[in-house]
Amino acid sequence: MPEKFDYKKMKPEQLAKLAQQDNFKALEELIRKVQKDVFATLSYMLKSNESIHDLTQEVLLKLAKSIHNLHNPKCFNGWLNHITTNTYYDYLRKIKNKPETIPLEYTCPSNDTEINIEIPDKHSKPMEKCISAECERQVKKAIRGLPETFRIAIILREFQGLSYEEIANTTNSSIGTVKSRISRARIRLHHDLQKYA
């Protein structure tokens, strides 16, 4: 009789280990668990929102295809961040090689086809929601305005919680360079956001 697992209570590294044993349900739950984090990371890396959904799907597909290449499931988060960062860099290389084009279609902001589902927060008042959404927009704008190397380093540190060593490995940089980039990114963000404090 096959062993039963409560996949929803498992940590990503546990699910990764089971997924490596061709457990499809574990892989499915793993993807469900990490997709929001991947999306959030890419939303800060990219300067615009237009490719976030496609790149998120690309990262999740790479995760599924290469889960057997993960040597140590305990390092799953670092491995996933490496895939996410490499996918982002691949995307940058592609768009740099694309010829300039003129858009022929226009999406009216008041009739946007993109659908966002939000769960209402009963404890939050409309004004608080407005301020919170505006604050998030300004933070995202400030992060997107950072030079690429600063932006990647600060996202991996502050949003993904990676150590300096993990960031150095992910970005092929020295730990000293990573620390310097994060420090300079924080100074820039503090300067850009102090008027909203």
N, C-alpha and C positions, 0 to 999 in steps of 0.2 A: 504494500500500500504506500503511495507516494506521501512524502512529508508535507505537512501543511504549514504555510508561513503567513504571518500577518504583515504583508508587504508595506502597508501604510505606516507602520510604526518603525520600520527599519531605516537606518541611516544610509546615505548614498553609497558609502564604501561597502556596506553589507549587501546592498542591492547589486552593486557592480560585481561583487564576487559571485553571486548567484547567476547574474547575467552571463558571466564568463563560462558558466556550466550549461549554457544554452537554455536558461530558464527565461522564457519569453515574458511571463508575467512580471518578473523582477525587472527586466529591461524596460517594460512599459511603465512601471511605477517609477523607475529611476528617471526616465525622460519626463514624466509628469512632474516629478519633484524639482527638477533643475531648470525646467523651461523658463520660469519667471525670472530666475537669476540670470540666465543667459540673455534673455530679452533686456533686462535692466542694465546689464553690463554693456551690451551693444548700444543701448539708447544713449549712454553717456559717451561712448567712443565715437559714434557717428555724428557728423555735423548736421545731418538732417534725418528725418524719420522715415524717408521713403523706402529704404532697403532693410529696415530692422527686422520685419517679419521674415523676409527671404533669408537673411543671414542667420536668424535664429533657427529656422528650419534646417539650414545647411549645417550648422554646428551640431544640432541634434541628430541629424542623419550620419554625420561623421562619428559621433559618439557611438551610435548603434553599430555602425560598420566596423569600427576599430576597437570595440570594448575588449576583444581578446588580446589586443596589443598592450593593454595596461598591465605592466609587470607587478605592481603592488597596489591592490585595491585601496589600501590605507591612504594612498597619495591621489585618490580620485579627484578631489577638488583642484589640486594643482594641475593635474593632467587635463581636466576639462577647461580650466582657464588658459592653458597652453593652446588647446584646440580653438578656443574662442578668439584668442589674440592672433593666432596664425590665420584664421578665417578672415578676420578684420584686415590684416596686412595683405592677404590675397585679393580681397575686394578693392583695397586702395590701388594695388598694382593694375587691376583690370580697368578701373575708371580712369587712371592716368593714361592708359593706352587707347581709351575711347576717343574718337573725334568729337569735337564740340557739335552739339545739335541744338536746334530750335524746337521747343515744345510746341506741338500742334493742338494739344488738348489742354483745357483749363478746368480745374475743379473749383467751383464756387465755394468759398469758405462757409457760407450759410447753408449750403446743400451738400456737405461733405458725405461721401458714400462710406467712409470708414466708420465702423461701429465699435464703440467702447462700452463695455458693460461694467458698471460700478455697483458694488453692494453698498446700500445706504448705511451710514454710521449714525445710529440714533443718538449718540452722545455728542455729536458735532453739530454746531449751529451753522446755517448757511454762510454767515459772514466769516466764521472760522475756516470753513471749507474753502472759501474764496481766497483768504489770506494764505492758507496752506498750499493751495494750487499755484498761486502766484509766486510764492516762495520757492516751490519746487521748479517752476519755470525759470526763475532767475538763477538758481543754483545750476540747473542743467545748461543754461545759456553760458554761464561763467566757465563751467567745466569744458564745454564744447569750444570755447574761445581760447583754451590753453594750447600751447604747441603740442603736437602729437605725442612726443616722448613724455612730456609732463602729464598729459591727459591719461595715457595708458598706465603710468606708474601710480598716479593718485587713485584711479579707479580700482586697480588690483589691490591696493593697500586698504583704502577706506571702504570700498563697497564689497570686495571679495574677501577681505581679511587675510590676504597672503602675507607671509613674512618677507623681509627684505631679500633673503636668500632665494625664496621661491620666485619673487618678482625678477631678480637678477637672472635666474635660470630661464624664466618665461620670455624675457626680453633680450636674452643674450648680452647682458651688461654686467658690470662689476657691482658689488654691493655698495661701494662708495658712490658710484654714478647714480644708482637707484635712490640712495638717501638724499643726494643732492637734488635730483629731479623732484622728489616728493616735497622736500623743503621749499624749493623754489615755486612749486605748484601751490603749496599752501599759502605762501606769501602773496602770490598773484590773486588767489581766490579771496583771501582776506581783504586785499585792496579793492577788488572788484565788487565785493558783497558788503563792505562796511556801511554803505549808505542804507542798506536794508536792515541793519542790526537794530 
